[in-house]
Amino acid sequence: MEKQIEELGPDGLWFWKKALGEREITEAHDVERVLIAAKCLDEIRADERLLEKEGRYARGRFSRVYPHPAIKVIQENRAIFLRTVDTHGLTPVALWVRTRNPIGASIAPCRPSPGIRHSA
């Protein structure tokens, strides 16, 4: 695990330190998820730099224009990153919910009142 942390780029390392600093993440599988999110962030930044260098479109066979393949990779990595961040409550919305509802009680589902008849 230490070797993997040393391989992180500046953005991934920043996220790694911030995530572990804000939350008490101690379980091995949770630490691994945060590491995956940090790697995804590094890949997103690298692909964004690649797009700046090469452009958003590429020429394919017969000079046909296609979206650059890095666009799809960025989208996939963003989905993984955001899902992982949301799982651990590191998004601004999750932090807001935690401060507004510190007990963590969920909102009860809406059930019809017993006196109301529903037509079928």
FINUDREN-791336 format. One record per residue (C-alpha): x, y, z. Coordinates in steps of 0.02 Angstrom, whole numbers, padded with zeros to 5 digits, always signed. Layout:
% FINUDREN-791336
XYZ ...
***
This chain:
% FINUDREN-791336
+00000+00000+00000 +00142+00121+00041 +00216+00096-00132 +00048+00137-00211 +00035+00297-00109 +00210+00349-00163 +00157+00328-00346 +00015+00453-00329 +00030+00617-00422 +00008+00787-00339 -00183+00791-00359 -00207+00613-00298 -00090+00640-00151 -00183+00800-00103 -00349+00706-00107 -00276+00560-00009 -00217+00673+00132 -00377+00776+00134 -00491+00623+00133 -00400+00535+00274 -00387+00700+00370 -00573+00742+00363 -00643+00570+00399 -00592+00427+00511 -00562+00297+00377 -00475+00150+00457 -00547-00007+00378 -00435-00084+00245 -00569-00091+00110 -00616+00092+00139 -00434+00146+00130 -00419+00048-00033 -00571+00139-00104 -00498+00309-00060 -00335+00255-00144 -00433+00206-00301 -00520+00376-00300 -00352+00463-00284 -00284+00365-00432 -00439+00410-00532 -00411+00593-00494 -00231+00580-00556 -00290+00495-00716 -00422+00629-00743 -00292+00766-00729 -00171+00674-00845 -00306+00647-00976 -00362+00829-00964 -00182+00882-01000 -00179+00761-01146 -00338+00838-01216 -00265+01012-01200 -00113+00954-01297 -00196+00848-01432 -00370+00925-01443 -00542+00855-01410 -00557+00769-01578 -00449+00643-01670 -00443+00589-01850 -00479+00408-01882 -00476+00297-02032 -00516+00386-02196 -00490+00554-02108 -00654+00538-02014 -00665+00646-01857 -00700+00561-01691 -00705+00621-01511 -00537+00590-01427 -00536+00423-01332 -00476+00513-01175 -00648+00594-01159 -00727+00425-01121 -00589+00382-00997 -00616+00548-00907 -00803+00514-00894 -00776+00340-00823 -00645+00398-00697 -00756+00543-00642 -00900+00422-00610 -00788+00308-00505 -00713+00457-00412 -00881+00537-00373 -00960+00373-00320 -00815+00338-00201 -00815+00514-00130 -01003+00508-00103 -00990+00338-00018 -00874+00409+00114 -00971+00570+00137 -00836+00686+00071 -00947+00787-00046 -01012+00958+00006 -01191+00891+00003 -01147+00744+00115 -01055+00859+00236 -01207+00975+00240 -01326+00830+00276 -01212+00769+00414 -01207+00940+00498 -01395+00967+00478 -01438+00792+00537 -01297+00738+00654 -01388+00585+00720 -01393+00512+00545 -01576+00464+00554 -01650+00437+00384 -01812+00516+00331 -01955+00395+00352 -02039+00341+00191 -02205+00419+00151 -02348+00299+00188 -02531+00328+00150 -02640+00371+00296 -02751+00225+00352 -02908+00330+00330 -02877+00367+00146 -02941+00245+00017 -02844+00224-00142 -02938+00181-00300 -02869+00037-00399 
***
